Amino acid sequence: MLIPRVQSVRRLCSNVSSTFYVTTPIFYVNAAPHIGHLYSAVIADTICRYQKLQTQPGSTVRLCTGTDEHGTKVQQAAAKHKIPVADYCNDISARYRNVFQQAAILNDDFIRTTEDRHKKAVTHFWNSLSSKGHIYSANYQGWYCVSDETFLTDSQLRVDETTGERFSLESGHPAEWTEEKNYMFRLSNLQSEVIYWLKQGGRVKPLKFEKILFDMLSEPLPDVSVSRPAERVKWAIPVPDDATQSVYVWLDALVNYLTSAGYPDPKFQSCWPPKVQVIGKDILKFHGIYWPAFLIAAGLEPPRELFVHSHWTVDGQKMSKSKNNVVDPLEASETYTMEGLRYFLLREGVPHSDGNYSSVKAMRILNAELADTMGNLLSRVCAKSLNPRQIYPRLHTAQLRDIMKTEAAQHLLKSLEQLKEKCGQHYEDKNFYMAVDNVMSALHAANSFFETSRPWELKLKTVTEPAKRSLLYPPTDENALRLETIVAMTMDTLRLSGIVLQPILPGIAGRMLDKLSVPWNQRLWNNLDDHFGRILRNECEPPIEASLSRADAVLFRRIYPQDEDVDRKDTVVPKKKSKKAEKKDSKKVAQ
């Protein structure tokens, strides 16, 4: 039977859907959302936003997220809060939805496993598995971890030598011996198919997690329980035609990806299989072994890619309620803004390793990169003192060629010419922090170019009686033309940086492009080819000047420690001390 099964997997893996379908894990409502949950969502949202920047006509991008609301832990959490389970689920689910809205997650669907459409999908999926002979009834016994919602093998357990108690080796949660009658899924019969799917390459990224899955699959897989006695787990979907059993919470939860696609209506095939499913490393086994096995057994194609990310620590320690260090995204956003928090998670998060959340680090990065490097540069080129006509100036070819003789200008051009290819590859690999690195390098090059060119001196030189006309009309003298070209080259850098950062910083990047009056149809990935380098190579004529928007040029207001007494009024950079004050400070230090 192996050859026909493998051939069927090959057939499934050849299907092509017209929709770029991306999912987050659905989040368990036993607790309120924290930054780890937000991290999953912003990764998925960034993948979709990048895809939309280069989507071809006729293709669509779809993002699904939501909440997992069944199981023992949810029952226990509701009981702890002394409220009905349904009310508890409504409250926590609404919190997730609110956080994602605040973080500008553009999900097309927010699914809840308590919805009727999902119960219908789970029932149909169960019947499909059962009719194909993949489910059977048996008495089952083993070590069950309530917190992990799974049975554990001996190799997955740690035994306390003093008490004899057993704990999950991965999560550390206690396990209890359980004997009960369950429905079982013939996972052992599908091991070769799961291995074949995994061997196609690129199915699980980063490669570190692909290796972990291969290690798990190196030993024979046992059949897995897919139901629990209803008397033990009442808050669950009943097994079809057997009210004494409830569907295993993981089988229930995994089917949500099908539900959102429209399953069991045949229309779901238009976006199946998912192109990318974003998950945390703690649920790799369920998505990397159980999920493809369930799908293959039902005659459906497994996901094209599982993108696995690591967790977040806080000041070097694991987040936990007992340590009182769980970071609430809404509370953190009061200091850093939600978009600042989004940027920090994607800037500091490295998928293959745990990230470390630090308030000091967050403040330093956001101030240095958003307020200073990018925000301050935009404010300077849009300042009325330097740009009185408030325009995105036209590049002047003769002056451009002369300016390009300088090392700073050449370095700037090289940075811009690399943005499209390098950042595109980093987005494809989901290494968002490396895309930001390239953007920041280009902006540093622009700042260096701007300082070296000293355009404010050119402005002073144009203050002659004839040149006063430049306040209202295009300039004609050499200094004014050179000044406009320097400003245009700098704005080119800001414009291209804004295009690249749209998936990561949709609000801030959008406001910067608005300020520069960049049309909506010129904010796509292909527009990264449009910059002063093309004019230098005579590939096109310089674009005409454009009036700047009247929108505020301040992109991100600098963050100060809460106990610092400073003037925070609409500033981008800290107030400079007077020379007299600096002398006083130096004397105090000397004393």
PLY file of the C-alpha trace (Angstrom):
ply
format ascii 1.0
element vertex 591
property float x
property float y
property float z
element edge 590
property int vertex1
property int vertex2
end_header
0.00 0.00 0.00
2.97 2.35 0.45
3.52 3.05 -3.26
-0.10 4.11 -3.98
-0.12 6.30 -0.86
3.12 8.07 -1.79
1.84 8.55 -5.32
-1.31 10.16 -3.92
0.83 12.54 -1.83
2.77 13.44 -4.99
-0.50 14.15 -6.74
-1.71 16.32 -3.88
1.54 18.28 -3.83
1.07 19.31 -7.47
-2.07 21.36 -6.87
-1.87 25.10 -7.40
-4.29 27.58 -5.81
-4.98 31.11 -6.99
-4.88 32.64 -3.50
-1.80 33.31 -1.40
-3.28 31.97 1.83
-1.44 32.72 5.10
-2.47 31.74 8.62
-1.42 32.47 12.16
-1.96 29.84 14.83
-5.32 30.36 16.48
-4.61 31.54 19.98
-5.73 29.64 23.05
-8.07 31.68 25.24
-6.89 30.30 28.58
-5.07 33.63 29.06
-4.96 37.16 27.68
-2.70 38.01 24.70
0.98 38.82 25.24
3.79 39.94 22.92
4.51 36.36 21.80
1.02 36.13 20.33
1.39 39.54 18.72
4.73 38.43 17.24
3.04 35.54 15.40
0.40 37.91 14.03
2.79 40.64 12.84
4.97 38.04 11.09
1.97 36.72 9.16
0.71 40.25 8.43
4.14 41.32 7.17
4.31 38.30 4.85
0.93 39.25 3.38
1.71 42.95 3.04
4.95 42.17 1.22
3.10 39.82 -1.11
0.53 42.52 -1.89
3.33 44.89 -2.97
4.09 42.58 -5.87
0.85 40.70 -6.44
0.03 40.12 -10.08
-3.43 41.04 -11.44
-5.98 38.31 -10.74
-4.24 36.88 -7.69
-5.32 37.51 -4.11
-3.76 37.42 -0.66
-5.69 36.11 2.35
-4.79 36.17 6.05
-6.60 34.19 8.73
-6.22 34.43 12.49
-8.51 33.76 15.45
-8.98 32.00 18.77
-9.03 28.38 19.94
-11.78 28.15 22.55
-12.30 24.50 23.51
-10.67 22.14 25.98
-9.93 21.49 29.62
-7.72 24.52 30.16
-10.46 26.86 28.98
-12.94 25.22 31.35
-10.48 25.64 34.21
-9.70 29.27 33.36
-13.40 30.18 33.25
-14.00 28.44 36.59
-11.08 30.32 38.12
-12.66 33.62 37.04
-16.08 32.40 38.22
-17.87 33.19 34.98
-19.64 31.00 32.39
-17.26 29.46 29.85
-19.00 31.14 26.90
-18.69 34.58 28.51
-15.05 33.96 29.32
-14.31 32.95 25.71
-16.14 36.02 24.38
-14.05 38.30 26.58
-10.61 36.85 25.78
-11.37 36.47 22.08
-12.41 40.14 21.95
-9.09 41.10 23.55
-7.16 39.32 20.83
-9.23 40.96 18.15
-8.65 44.39 19.72
-4.87 43.92 20.00
-4.64 42.85 16.37
-6.73 45.80 15.22
-4.51 48.18 17.20
-1.43 46.59 15.60
-2.85 47.05 12.08
-3.10 43.32 11.38
-5.05 43.13 8.12
-6.68 39.74 8.65
-9.41 38.75 6.23
-10.95 36.38 8.75
-11.00 36.09 12.53
-12.22 32.63 13.30
-13.48 31.26 16.59
-13.72 27.52 17.15
-17.05 28.00 18.92
-18.68 29.21 15.68
-21.25 27.02 13.94
-19.34 27.10 10.63
-16.33 25.59 12.39
-18.36 22.88 14.13
-19.77 21.95 10.71
-16.26 21.75 9.23
-14.94 19.61 12.11
-17.87 17.21 11.80
-17.34 16.86 8.05
-13.58 16.38 8.46
-14.08 13.72 11.16
-16.53 11.83 8.96
-14.06 12.02 6.08
-11.29 10.45 8.19
-13.66 7.86 9.61
-15.11 6.83 6.24
-11.59 6.23 4.91
-10.77 3.91 7.80
-8.33 6.18 9.64
-10.25 6.27 12.94
-10.99 3.35 15.27
-12.22 2.93 18.86
-9.92 1.54 21.57
-9.19 1.57 25.26
-6.26 3.92 25.77
-3.95 4.52 28.67
-0.97 6.79 29.06
0.49 9.92 30.60
-1.69 12.93 29.77
-0.58 16.54 30.23
-3.61 18.77 30.75
-1.65 21.98 30.13
-0.23 20.69 26.83
-3.53 18.97 25.92
-1.68 15.85 24.76
-0.59 12.35 25.71
3.15 11.99 26.21
5.48 9.06 25.52
8.17 7.99 28.00
10.80 9.88 25.98
8.75 13.06 26.37
8.59 12.80 30.15
10.84 13.84 33.02
10.52 11.90 36.29
11.06 13.63 39.62
13.20 11.09 41.49
12.04 12.38 44.88
8.26 12.31 44.36
7.96 10.03 41.34
5.81 12.64 39.59
6.12 13.00 35.85
6.40 16.24 33.89
6.44 17.19 30.23
10.07 17.40 29.15
9.27 20.28 26.77
6.90 22.47 28.79
7.62 21.35 32.36
3.92 20.91 33.11
2.77 17.89 35.17
1.35 14.76 33.53
-1.20 12.36 34.99
-1.85 8.69 34.26
-5.07 8.37 32.29
-7.06 5.31 31.28
-10.10 5.81 29.08
-11.93 4.69 25.97
-11.03 6.94 23.02
-11.17 7.12 19.29
-7.71 6.69 17.79
-6.20 8.01 14.57
-3.94 5.64 12.62
-0.96 7.98 12.65
1.46 5.03 12.45
0.14 4.19 8.96
0.92 7.67 7.65
4.50 8.15 8.84
6.02 7.51 5.40
3.68 10.06 3.78
4.55 12.73 6.34
8.26 12.06 5.76
7.73 12.32 1.99
5.98 15.67 2.42
8.78 16.96 4.62
11.48 15.79 2.18
10.12 18.04 -0.58
12.28 20.81 0.88
11.20 24.20 2.13
8.22 22.72 3.95
9.50 23.81 7.35
11.60 26.93 7.90
14.04 27.80 9.38
16.00 24.59 8.69
16.67 24.16 12.41
13.04 23.16 12.91
12.99 20.90 9.86
15.82 18.92 11.48
13.85 18.71 14.75
10.90 17.22 12.85
13.09 14.68 11.06
14.45 13.67 14.47
10.88 13.15 15.73
10.09 11.07 12.66
13.18 8.90 13.04
11.27 6.74 15.55
8.00 4.90 14.82
4.95 7.11 15.42
2.27 5.74 17.72
-1.41 6.11 16.89
-2.85 9.22 18.50
-6.02 9.71 20.51
-8.44 12.05 18.75
-11.23 12.13 21.32
-11.80 12.44 25.06
-14.70 11.24 27.20
-17.34 13.98 27.14
-17.73 13.70 30.91
-14.09 14.86 31.27
-14.02 17.48 28.51
-17.50 18.95 28.23
-16.47 22.21 26.57
-15.72 20.72 23.16
-17.29 19.62 19.87
-19.09 16.27 20.19
-17.83 13.34 18.12
-20.34 12.75 15.28
-22.86 10.04 16.22
-21.27 9.50 19.65
-22.24 12.06 22.29
-20.18 10.20 24.93
-16.98 11.46 23.28
-15.71 14.96 22.42
-13.30 15.79 19.61
-9.66 16.14 20.67
-8.90 19.83 21.04
-5.96 19.73 18.61
-7.91 18.04 15.83
-10.65 20.60 16.42
-8.20 23.51 16.40
-6.21 22.46 13.32
-9.33 22.22 11.18
-9.85 25.98 11.63
-7.52 26.61 8.69
-9.91 24.63 6.50
-12.96 26.33 8.01
-11.64 29.76 7.16
-10.97 28.66 3.58
-14.66 27.69 3.24
-14.46 23.92 3.84
-16.42 21.74 3.26
-17.83 23.84 0.41
-15.75 23.03 -2.72
-14.88 26.74 -3.03
-12.25 26.24 -0.32
-9.99 24.70 -2.98
-9.41 28.14 -4.51
-7.07 28.99 -1.63
-5.95 25.54 -0.52
-3.28 24.61 0.46
-1.96 27.45 2.61
1.19 29.02 1.18
2.56 29.86 4.65
1.39 28.85 8.12
3.09 30.83 10.89
3.49 28.94 14.17
5.48 29.10 17.40
8.09 26.44 18.06
6.07 24.95 20.93
3.37 23.66 18.55
5.73 22.26 15.91
4.79 18.60 16.54
1.09 19.28 16.10
1.54 21.25 12.87
4.51 19.33 11.48
3.32 15.76 12.13
-0.36 15.54 13.13
-1.61 18.22 10.74
-0.06 16.90 7.49
-1.07 13.37 8.51
-4.70 14.42 9.09
-4.79 16.22 5.74
-3.21 13.40 3.74
-5.62 10.94 5.36
-8.54 13.17 4.27
-7.17 13.39 0.71
-6.09 17.04 1.06
-2.73 18.65 0.40
-0.60 19.66 3.41
0.61 23.26 3.70
3.35 24.46 1.37
5.36 25.93 4.22
5.36 26.02 8.01
7.25 29.07 9.21
8.31 28.49 12.79
9.42 31.24 15.14
11.00 31.10 18.56
9.78 32.66 21.80
10.35 35.89 23.69
12.10 36.23 27.00
11.89 39.37 29.13
15.21 40.77 30.35
16.68 37.33 29.77
13.98 35.41 31.68
11.14 33.25 30.40
7.76 34.99 30.49
5.50 33.58 33.19
2.67 34.71 35.43
4.60 33.61 38.52
7.42 36.00 37.66
4.93 38.76 36.85
6.84 39.57 33.66
4.27 38.79 30.97
4.24 41.76 28.59
0.77 43.01 27.67
0.94 44.54 24.14
-1.59 47.26 24.97
0.31 48.35 28.08
3.62 48.34 26.21
2.09 50.38 23.38
1.30 53.20 25.81
5.05 53.81 25.96
6.28 52.71 22.55
3.09 53.05 20.45
1.67 49.90 18.89
3.57 50.48 15.68
6.77 51.04 17.60
6.17 47.72 19.39
5.46 46.02 16.08
8.73 47.40 14.68
10.73 46.29 17.72
9.41 42.72 17.56
10.26 42.37 13.87
13.56 44.25 14.25
14.81 42.20 17.19
13.05 38.89 16.54
15.26 36.20 15.01
13.06 33.21 14.04
15.57 30.48 14.87
16.41 31.82 18.36
14.50 33.28 21.28
14.27 37.06 21.30
14.84 39.16 24.38
12.39 41.92 25.22
13.96 44.79 27.11
12.40 48.19 27.74
15.83 49.81 27.59
16.63 48.14 24.28
13.21 49.00 22.83
13.62 52.67 23.74
17.14 52.82 22.32
16.23 51.19 19.01
13.05 53.18 18.41
14.69 56.48 19.25
17.82 55.80 17.21
16.17 54.39 14.10
12.65 55.78 13.84
12.98 59.15 15.56
16.57 60.01 14.61
17.84 58.16 11.54
14.61 58.23 9.53
12.35 60.78 11.21
14.96 63.48 11.66
16.13 63.18 8.06
12.58 63.63 6.77
12.08 66.66 8.99
15.27 68.28 7.73
14.51 67.94 3.99
10.93 69.11 4.57
11.88 72.08 6.74
10.69 75.40 5.31
14.04 76.96 6.06
15.70 74.62 3.56
12.72 73.81 1.36
10.62 77.02 1.31
8.54 75.99 -1.69
7.64 72.73 0.12
8.32 70.46 -2.84
9.82 67.13 -3.81
12.24 68.87 -6.19
13.15 67.94 -9.73
16.61 66.45 -10.17
18.86 68.63 -12.31
21.06 66.47 -14.52
24.18 68.63 -14.71
24.28 69.18 -10.97
23.55 65.48 -10.35
26.54 64.41 -12.43
28.77 66.79 -10.53
27.47 65.69 -7.13
28.00 62.03 -8.08
31.75 62.65 -8.17
31.72 62.63 -4.38
32.31 59.45 -2.40
29.25 60.02 -0.21
26.94 60.23 -3.25
28.42 57.09 -4.79
27.97 55.20 -1.52
24.36 56.37 -1.33
23.60 55.23 -4.88
25.12 51.82 -4.23
22.91 51.41 -1.14
19.77 52.28 -3.10
20.61 49.97 -6.01
20.85 47.02 -3.62
17.57 47.61 -1.78
15.21 45.81 -4.16
17.16 42.58 -4.54
18.54 42.28 -1.02
15.40 43.30 0.83
13.26 41.18 -1.46
15.29 38.11 -0.59
15.14 38.91 3.12
11.35 39.24 2.91
11.11 35.93 1.04
13.20 34.29 3.77
11.16 36.06 6.49
14.34 37.59 7.86
12.66 40.93 8.43
15.40 42.24 10.70
17.86 41.94 7.81
15.56 43.91 5.51
15.49 46.65 8.17
19.30 46.49 8.37
19.54 47.27 4.66
17.08 50.14 4.92
18.91 51.63 7.88
22.21 51.34 6.00
20.70 53.30 3.12
19.33 55.93 5.51
22.70 56.23 7.26
24.26 56.72 3.83
21.68 59.42 3.09
22.36 61.18 6.40
26.09 61.07 5.69
25.52 62.39 2.17
23.29 65.17 3.49
25.85 66.24 6.10
28.72 66.11 3.61
26.78 68.11 1.01
25.92 70.83 3.55
22.80 72.06 1.70
22.10 74.75 4.32
25.22 76.58 3.13
23.90 76.49 -0.43
20.66 77.97 0.87
22.53 80.90 2.38
24.37 81.50 -0.89
21.09 81.78 -2.80
19.88 84.68 -0.65
20.49 87.34 -3.27
17.92 89.70 -4.70
17.27 87.70 -7.92
17.23 84.41 -6.05
14.43 85.54 -3.75
12.17 84.50 -6.57
12.95 80.87 -5.61
10.50 81.25 -2.76
7.75 81.20 -5.37
9.28 80.09 -8.66
11.77 77.42 -9.79
15.36 78.52 -9.13
17.80 79.35 -11.90
21.20 79.89 -10.24
23.76 77.10 -9.75
23.57 76.93 -5.94
19.78 76.68 -5.93
19.80 73.95 -8.58
22.43 72.01 -6.63
20.44 72.45 -3.43
17.28 71.05 -5.01
19.19 68.10 -6.45
20.64 67.23 -3.02
17.18 67.42 -1.46
15.70 65.29 -4.26
18.42 62.63 -3.86
17.75 62.50 -0.13
14.00 62.29 -0.67
14.59 59.45 -3.14
16.23 57.53 -0.31
13.36 58.25 2.06
10.80 57.29 -0.59
12.48 53.96 -1.35
12.95 53.26 2.36
9.25 53.93 2.89
8.29 51.48 0.13
10.47 48.73 1.61
9.23 49.32 5.17
5.50 49.29 4.31
5.01 45.63 5.35
6.78 46.22 8.68
5.72 49.77 9.48
2.50 50.31 7.51
1.44 53.44 9.40
4.76 55.27 9.66
5.94 54.27 6.18
2.56 55.31 4.79
2.73 58.72 6.48
6.23 59.29 5.12
5.11 58.43 1.58
2.07 60.66 2.07
4.31 63.54 3.16
6.42 63.06 0.05
3.21 62.99 -2.06
4.03 59.57 -3.53
0.97 58.32 -5.50
-0.56 55.01 -4.38
0.32 53.33 -7.67
3.99 54.23 -7.18
4.41 52.47 -3.82
4.88 48.96 -5.23
7.98 46.79 -5.11
8.85 47.48 -8.76
9.03 51.20 -7.96
12.27 50.51 -6.07
13.98 50.73 -9.47
12.96 54.39 -9.76
15.67 56.65 -8.32
18.32 59.14 -9.36
20.60 56.33 -10.61
18.33 55.82 -13.63
18.58 59.50 -14.51
22.35 59.33 -14.14
22.41 56.45 -16.65
20.09 58.32 -19.05
17.41 55.65 -18.67
14.67 58.20 -18.09
13.95 61.88 -17.76
13.91 63.47 -14.29
10.37 63.49 -12.89
8.73 66.85 -12.47
8.65 68.43 -9.05
5.74 67.66 -6.74
4.24 69.63 -3.88
4.69 68.08 -0.45
1.68 67.17 1.59
0.78 69.46 4.47
0.89 66.44 6.78
3.16 66.53 9.82
6.75 65.54 8.99
7.26 64.06 12.48
7.07 60.30 12.01
7.85 59.05 15.50
8.11 61.13 18.63
11.15 60.42 20.71
10.57 58.31 23.83
11.96 59.43 27.18
12.30 57.51 30.45
9.24 58.16 32.57
11.23 59.74 35.38
13.12 62.11 33.08
12.00 65.74 33.29
12.27 67.04 29.73
10.29 69.16 27.36
8.48 66.60 25.18
6.50 69.04 23.08
6.35 67.71 19.51
10.05 66.99 19.29
11.89 64.53 17.14
15.27 64.92 18.81
16.23 66.06 22.32
16.69 69.74 22.93
20.28 70.84 22.58
21.82 72.50 25.57
23.25 75.96 25.24
27.04 76.32 25.32
26.72 78.00 28.70
24.78 75.04 30.09
27.28 72.60 28.61
30.15 74.45 30.32
28.29 74.25 33.64
27.81 70.50 33.20
31.47 69.99 32.35
32.51 71.90 35.49
30.25 69.68 37.63
31.84 66.57 36.12
35.33 67.97 36.75
34.45 68.70 40.37
0 1
1 2
2 3
3 4
4 5
5 6
6 7
7 8
8 9
9 10
10 11
11 12
12 13
13 14
14 15
15 16
16 17
17 18
18 19
19 20
20 21
21 22
22 23
23 24
24 25
25 26
26 27
27 28
28 29
29 30
30 31
31 32
32 33
33 34
34 35
35 36
36 37
37 38
38 39
39 40
40 41
41 42
42 43
43 44
44 45
45 46
46 47
47 48
48 49
49 50
50 51
51 52
52 53
53 54
54 55
55 56
56 57
57 58
58 59
59 60
60 61
61 62
62 63
63 64
64 65
65 66
66 67
67 68
68 69
69 70
70 71
71 72
72 73
73 74
74 75
75 76
76 77
77 78
78 79
79 80
80 81
81 82
82 83
83 84
84 85
85 86
86 87
87 88
88 89
89 90
90 91
91 92
92 93
93 94
94 95
95 96
96 97
97 98
98 99
99 100
100 101
101 102
102 103
103 104
104 105
105 106
106 107
107 108
108 109
109 110
110 111
111 112
112 113
113 114
114 115
115 116
116 117
117 118
118 119
119 120
120 121
121 122
122 123
123 124
124 125
125 126
126 127
127 128
128 129
129 130
130 131
131 132
132 133
133 134
134 135
135 136
136 137
137 138
138 139
139 140
140 141
141 142
142 143
143 144
144 145
145 146
146 147
147 148
148 149
149 150
150 151
151 152
152 153
153 154
154 155
155 156
156 157
157 158
158 159
159 160
160 161
161 162
162 163
163 164
164 165
165 166
166 167
167 168
168 169
169 170
170 171
171 172
172 173
173 174
174 175
175 176
176 177
177 178
178 179
179 180
180 181
181 182
182 183
183 184
184 185
185 186
186 187
187 188
188 189
189 190
190 191
191 192
192 193
193 194
194 195
195 196
196 197
197 198
198 199
199 200
200 201
201 202
202 203
203 204
204 205
205 206
206 207
207 208
208 209
209 210
210 211
211 212
212 213
213 214
214 215
215 216
216 217
217 218
218 219
219 220
220 221
221 222
222 223
223 224
224 225
225 226
226 227
227 228
228 229
229 230
230 231
231 232
232 233
233 234
234 235
235 236
236 237
237 238
238 239
239 240
240 241
241 242
242 243
243 244
244 245
245 246
246 247
247 248
248 249
249 250
250 251
251 252
252 253
253 254
254 255
255 256
256 257
257 258
258 259
259 260
260 261
261 262
262 263
263 264
264 265
265 266
266 267
267 268
268 269
269 270
270 271
271 272
272 273
273 274
274 275
275 276
276 277
277 278
278 279
279 280
280 281
281 282
282 283
283 284
284 285
285 286
286 287
287 288
288 289
289 290
290 291
291 292
292 293
293 294
294 295
295 296
296 297
297 298
298 299
299 300
300 301
301 302
302 303
303 304
304 305
305 306
306 307
307 308
308 309
309 310
310 311
311 312
312 313
313 314
314 315
315 316
316 317
317 318
318 319
319 320
320 321
321 322
322 323
323 324
324 325
325 326
326 327
327 328
328 329
329 330
330 331
331 332
332 333
333 334
334 335
335 336
336 337
337 338
338 339
339 340
340 341
341 342
342 343
343 344
344 345
345 346
346 347
347 348
348 349
349 350
350 351
351 352
352 353
353 354
354 355
355 356
356 357
357 358
358 359
359 360
360 361
361 362
362 363
363 364
364 365
365 366
366 367
367 368
368 369
369 370
370 371
371 372
372 373
373 374
374 375
375 376
376 377
377 378
378 379
379 380
380 381
381 382
382 383
383 384
384 385
385 386
386 387
387 388
388 389
389 390
390 391
391 392
392 393
393 394
394 395
395 396
396 397
397 398
398 399
399 400
400 401
401 402
402 403
403 404
404 405
405 406
406 407
407 408
408 409
409 410
410 411
411 412
412 413
413 414
414 415
415 416
416 417
417 418
418 419
419 420
420 421
421 422
422 423
423 424
424 425
425 426
426 427
427 428
428 429
429 430
430 431
431 432
432 433
433 434
434 435
435 436
436 437
437 438
438 439
439 440
440 441
441 442
442 443
443 444
444 445
445 446
446 447
447 448
448 449
449 450
450 451
451 452
452 453
453 454
454 455
455 456
456 457
457 458
458 459
459 460
460 461
461 462
462 463
463 464
464 465
465 466
466 467
467 468
468 469
469 470
470 471
471 472
472 473
473 474
474 475
475 476
476 477
477 478
478 479
479 480
480 481
481 482
482 483
483 484
484 485
485 486
486 487
487 488
488 489
489 490
490 491
491 492
492 493
493 494
494 495
495 496
496 497
497 498
498 499
499 500
500 501
501 502
502 503
503 504
504 505
505 506
506 507
507 508
508 509
509 510
510 511
511 512
512 513
513 514
514 515
515 516
516 517
517 518
518 519
519 520
520 521
521 522
522 523
523 524
524 525
525 526
526 527
527 528
528 529
529 530
530 531
531 532
532 533
533 534
534 535
535 536
536 537
537 538
538 539
539 540
540 541
541 542
542 543
543 544
544 545
545 546
546 547
547 548
548 549
549 550
550 551
551 552
552 553
553 554
554 555
555 556
556 557
557 558
558 559
559 560
560 561
561 562
562 563
563 564
564 565
565 566
566 567
567 568
568 569
569 570
570 571
571 572
572 573
573 574
574 575
575 576
576 577
577 578
578 579
579 580
580 581
581 582
582 583
583 584
584 585
585 586
586 587
587 588
588 589
589 590
